[in-house]
Each structure stands twice: as C-alpha cells, then as structure tokens.
Amino acid sequence: MSLFPELYLTSVLQSIQAAPDLPEHLRDEVRVNWYMTQWCNYSCPYCPVLVFHKRTKSGKPQPHAFDYYPVEKWLELFDTVQASKLHIHLTGGEPFLDRENLRALLRGFAAKPRIHTYISTNGAWDPAYFADVDKSRIFLDIGFHPTQTSLNELVRQVVRIREAGFNIAIVNYVLSPENTDIFDEAFARLSGLGFYVHVSPMFPTGEHISREVRTDREMEIVVRHNTRLDLHYKVIWPEMNKRLCFYPALNYSLGWDGGVQVSCFDGSQNAFEHGFPALPRQAVACPQHSCIGCCEMYRAIVDEPLYSNPLKIFTHRDLAQEVSAYRRDVRSKMTDEEVRREVRDLQAALATIRKKRSEEIPHVTVNSIKPALPEGQNVIGYVDAPDSKFYVEARSRDRIMLTGWLASAHYGAPLKEIRFRIGDRQIGSVKEFYPRPDVAAHFGRENWLMSGWRTMIYLPALPPGEHGLIVEGVDPLGSTASIPPWPVRISE
C-alpha cells in the first residue's frame, strides 16, 4: 500500500517500455561508494556496522581498506575508472580514525582535479591534522549521535571543522528512539549556525532491527523536515517490482578489500585483479525487493511520479538545497493539523503494510502430538547457529549479530523482554519480536509464533578465552529464566 497508489501505475507501464538510455551528459560521470572501513570510535545502538575498534595483536587484516592495500595502490586503482568527473563517497565505520592514511589519500585526491570527495563521518577528530589538505572539493556529511556525544561538543566540533576550511554539506540527525527528546534544541542550534540539518528516519537495524512501529512524535518530526518523496522511500519502503532505474548506470559499490560491484546488483569482483565492471549505459530493472533508502538512489528511478527534477549524480549538497527549498516553500506553510493528517496517513499506510505481511505468514500446522517440553525449564529457546557454528567467535569489544527464538513454557510468545548478559553485566535487550512459524509448527503451539528475535550487541572488554552469553527471558508477569549459555570465544 502506498500513500500515492494511483501514481504507481507507472511501474506497470514501464514493464512494457524499452529501457531508456543514460543521458549523454552523464555518460562520462561516475560515483564510487567506498565502504572503506568498519573501524569506529562510536557505539550507536541504531547502527548496522559490526564495529572494530582497534588493530588486532596478530596483525591480521581487518575490514579496513589500508589493511589490504596501501594508499598509493588505491590512488592507482581510482585512476583506472574511466570518467571525466569522478565522485568518491567515503563511508564506514569512521573514515577519519586512520588519520595518517586518510590524509595521504585526501592529498592524493586533491591532486586529481576530476575527483570530488564526499565523506560520512561523526566529526570526532581534529581538523588541524588536515591543515595541509586542499579542501575545496571535499564535502562532509557529519552525523550527530546524542548517545555518544553532547550537543555542546558536537556544535563546537562542527564549527571547528568549518573554520578549518572543510565544506559541511549536511549535519545528519538519525531520528531513533534515543534521539527524539533532544531533537528540537539540536535542530534550532545547528540551523541557527547556518548548517543544513538532515532528519533521517531510523532504519530498523542495530538494536532496533525488529522495530516496526514509529511513535507519532517521531513521525511528526520526519514529516515536518522531509519531502514527500523522501518519506515515501524512507518510511513506507514501497516494493520496486522491477521498476526501471538509472542508479546502476552511474554507481559502483567498493569494499575495503577491493571487492567491487555495479551498485544494487550481486556479483562482486576484485577491482585490483579484474578492474571495475562495465556499467550499464541505460536504465535497468531494479533487482531488489525495495530501494534501500539512500536519497540518491530513488531519485534515479525512471519516471518517478514524486520527482520531476532532471537526472544527475545527486550529492549531499543537492540534498541540502532541495530539501531546504521544500521546507521553506511547503512545510513552513503547513498548519499543525495538516502535519498531523499526514502523520495519520503514514501511520495508516504502515499499519496496512504490517497487516499484509502478517497475512502472508505461512499457516501454522498444529500436530496432534506435541513434543514434550524439557522438564523444569520456564523458557525454551535457542540461539541460531549461522554456518553451523554453535558459538560466537569475536574479539574483545567487537559487535556481534545474534538471532534466535525464545518462548515461555507457560505463556507462549512473545515474551515481555529478552536480556543478554555476560557474567553479571547486561549487554543488550530485545523488546520486539517477529514470527517463527517453523518453531510454532515444530512444537505444535500456535501461541509460540511470535518467538523470533534478532539484535546486534556490543561486547564489553573481555579477556581471550570462552565466555558464556546468557539469554534471559522475561515473561508477562515479570518472572525471568534463561536457556543454557551460548559460547562466545574471544580470540584477542
């Protein structure tokens, strides 16, 4: 269900149309989205990155570009991209953590006039270290993460960075449950200093990977500060249904190890060994179920009815200009009731999507003979074992992904909460659950359907060796019980 269902008849029409060619003026322009590192000095609860904070004692390569190839090799690699104008977007993780290599890289980019550099960063670094870097073609997207730094410190940092000569295209504010209360003050102060503050609805990831419901307060904020196009793709997530899009004709995705692919498509190859694959020179049918939500992606959809601006490589600067104009010309003129009506429409659309998804869950067949439950266990469950590894292997302070199921022997599912502990320290929790029809069918208990859980957890500092991860369920009456500990093997 879409907020604009009548407009999406275009997807049907596109299926019988020939794919249009890329406009001539864009055939010599390319963007490389370079996921160069998973190092990060922040531990944001809503982040999808599996964080690595430091080099390993063994010296094994990490998911970090300069652990694989030196700066000069990366510069030589980018020289092989055939384009008169090359946009390179550095993201991670935190690109500025490896400051020595990054400075050398930026100086190398500055010596190549065709390269325009965009960097997503948290801003927690010293701009003085980059005093000798030409910043005229460097544009920053600085994220504000209130759980990791104060508003006062963020304001000091962005002012310092701007005064050091960096171009700050946007200050990105991820609107997660943790960040809602401070939003109004942060938006007013940063906007008052001349920064464009982009309000990003949080994707369900990190600790919130199962979260489906947004509060009316969150929705009011995102409605007041976003275009309807951005709301449609970042909140509704419409199905793509093979819609034609130019994004893969203009963009590569490059990894820290040199793996490269045409954006949105599977099939990676090592760029150092095999070069960059050829980009299609026409629109292609989207291979994904839905657009992942980056603003430059859905602005490249052919004949998108909510977007009529000419096709271009859409940058953070373009986003700031476009959304600022929309806020001024449209949002600022809306009454509170008009905002609330749009919130209601969005919430209704999301409720319809959730209902449709629920109806598509396979029917749970209840066997006549139910397997006996383990005696003396108040909760029953399991941690899923990816790749048949019945343990977690990590380093101290890594972030790990966990999935599994848990149900109460007496009350079924969902539980009130699941808590994760190592020793006496709680390191995470889950309060939102998803359907596991396989579990409900196996045990012959329909009320175990909503037993699935998933989350991403930051490990504490742990010595090498094996530790037990306690998975503890809290039933509706507040009673707690746990399943046998899941091994966590810390390598270093």
C-alpha positions, 0 to 999 in steps of 0.5 A, spaced: 500 500 500 502 506 498 500 513 500 500 515 492 497 508 489 494 511 483 501 514 481 504 507 481 501 505 475 507 507 472 511 501 474 506 497 470 507 501 464 514 501 464 514 493 464 512 494 457 517 500 455 524 499 452 529 501 457 531 508 456 538 510 455 543 514 460 543 521 458 549 523 454 551 528 459 552 523 464 555 518 460 562 520 462 560 521 470 561 516 475 560 515 483 564 510 487 561 508 494 567 506 498 565 502 504 572 503 506 572 501 513 568 498 519 573 501 524 569 506 529 570 510 535 562 510 536 557 505 539 550 507 536 545 502 538 541 504 531 547 502 527 548 496 522 556 496 522 559 490 526 564 495 529 572 494 530 575 498 534 582 497 534 588 493 530 588 486 532 595 483 536 596 478 530 596 483 525 591 480 521 587 484 516 581 487 518 575 490 514 579 496 513 581 498 506 589 500 508 589 493 511 589 490 504 592 495 500 596 501 501 594 508 499 598 509 493 595 502 490 588 505 491 590 512 488 592 507 482 586 503 482 581 510 482 585 512 476 583 506 472 575 508 472 574 511 466 570 518 467 571 525 466 568 527 473 569 522 478 565 522 485 568 518 491 563 517 497 567 515 503 563 511 508 564 506 514 565 505 520 569 512 521 573 514 515 577 519 519 580 514 525 586 512 520 588 519 520 595 518 517 592 514 511 586 518 510 590 524 509 595 521 504 589 519 500 585 526 501 592 529 498 592 524 493 585 526 491 586 533 491 591 532 486 586 529 481 582 535 479 576 530 476 575 527 483 570 530 488 570 527 495 564 526 499 565 523 506 560 520 512 563 521 518 561 523 526 566 529 526 570 526 532 577 528 530 581 534 529 581 538 523 588 541 524 591 534 522 588 536 515 591 543 515 595 541 509 589 538 505 586 542 499 579 542 501 575 545 496 572 539 493 571 535 499 564 535 502 562 532 509 556 529 511 557 529 519 552 525 523 550 527 530 549 521 535 546 524 542 548 517 545 555 518 544 556 525 544 553 532 547 550 537 543 555 542 546 561 538 543 558 536 537 556 544 535 563 546 537 566 540 533 562 542 527 564 549 527 571 547 528 571 543 522 568 549 518 573 554 520 578 549 518 576 550 511 572 543 510 565 544 506 559 541 511 554 539 506 549 536 511 549 535 519 545 528 519 540 527 525 538 519 525 531 520 528 531 513 533 528 512 539 534 515 543 534 521 539 527 524 539 527 528 546 533 532 544 531 533 537 528 540 537 534 544 541 539 540 536 535 542 530 534 550 532 542 550 534 545 547 528 540 551 523 541 557 527 549 556 525 547 556 518 548 548 517 543 544 513 540 539 518 538 532 515 532 528 519 533 521 517 528 516 519 531 510 523 532 504 519 530 498 523 537 495 524 542 495 530 538 494 536 532 496 533 532 491 527 525 488 529 522 495 530 516 496 526 512 501 529 514 509 529 511 513 535 507 519 532 512 524 535 517 521 531 513 521 525 511 528 526 518 530 526 520 526 519 514 529 516 515 536 518 523 536 515 522 531 509 519 531 502 514 527 500 518 523 496 523 522 501 518 519 506 515 515 501 522 511 500 524 512 507 518 510 511 513 506 507 519 502 503 514 501 497 516 494 493 520 496 486 517 490 482 522 491 477 521 498 476 526 501 471 532 505 474 538 509 472 542 508 479 546 502 476 548 506 470 552 511 474 554 507 481 559 502 483 559 499 490 567 498 493 569 494 499 575 495 503 578 489 500 577 491 493 571 487 492 567 491 487 560 491 484 555 495 479 551 498 485 544 494 487 546 488 483 550 481 486 556 479 483 562 482 486 569 482 483 576 484 485 577 491 482 585 490 483 585 483 479 579 484 474 578 492 474 571 495 475 565 492 471 562 495 465 556 499 467 550 499 464 549 505 459 541 505 460 536 504 465 535 497 468 530 493 472 531 494 479 533 487 482 531 488 489 525 487 493 525 495 495 530 501 494 534 501 500 533 508 502 539 512 500 536 519 497 540 518 491 538 512 489 530 513 488 531 519 485 534 515 479 528 511 478 525 512 471 519 516 471 518 517 478 511 520 479 514 524 486 520 527 482 520 531 476 527 534 477 532 532 471 537 526 472 544 527 475 549 524 480 545 527 486 550 529 492 549 531 499 549 538 497 543 537 492 540 534 498 541 540 502 538 545 497 532 541 495 530 539 501 531 546 504 527 549 498 521 544 500 521 546 507 521 553 506 516 553 500 511 547 503 512 545 510 513 552 513 506 553 510 503 547 513 498 548 519 499 543 525 493 539 523 495 538 516 502 535 519 498 531 523 493 528 517 499 526 514 502 523 520 495 519 520 496 517 513 503 514 514 501 511 520 495 508 516 499 506 510 504 502 515 499 499 519 496 496 512 503 494 510 504 490 517 497 487 516 499 484 509 505 481 511 502 478 517 497 475 512 502 472 508 505 468 514 505 461 512 499 457 516 501 454 522 500 446 522 498 444 529 500 436 530 496 432 534 502 430 538 506 435 541 513 434 543 514 434 550 517 440 553 524 439 557 522 438 564 523 444 569 525 449 564 520 456 564 523 458 557 525 454 551 529 457 546 535 457 542 540 461 539 541 460 531 547 457 529 549 461 522 554 456 518 553 451 523 557 454 528 554 453 535 558 459 538 560 466 537 567 467 535 569 475 536 574 479 539 574 483 545 569 489 544 567 487 537 559 487 535 556 481 534 549 479 530 545 474 534 538 471 532 534 466 535 527 464 538 525 464 545 518 462 548 515 461 555 513 454 557 507 457 560 505 463 556 507 462 549 510 468 545 512 473 545 515 474 551 515 481 555 523 482 554 529 478 552 536 480 556 543 478 554 548 478 559 555 476 560 557 474 567 553 479 571 553 485 566 547 486 561 549 487 554 543 488 550 535 487 550 530 485 545 523 488 546 520 486 539 519 480 536 517 477 529 514 470 527 517 463 527 512 459 524 517 453 523 518 453 531 510 454 532 509 448 527 515 444 530 512 444 537 505 444 535 503 451 539 500 456 535 501 461 541 509 460 540 509 464 533 511 470 535 518 467 538 523 470 533 528 475 535 534 478 532 539 484 535 546 486 534 550 487 541 556 490 543 561 486 547 564 489 553 572 488 554 573 481 555 579 477 556 581 471 550 578 465 552 570 462 552 565 466 555 558 464 556 552 469 553 546 468 557 539 469 554 534 471 559 527 471 558 522 475 561 515 473 561 508 477 562 508 477 569 515 479 570 518 472 572 525 471 568 529 464 566 534 463 561 536 457 556 543 454 557 549 459 555 551 460 548 559 460 547 562 466 545 570 465 544 574 471 544 580 470 540 584 477 542 
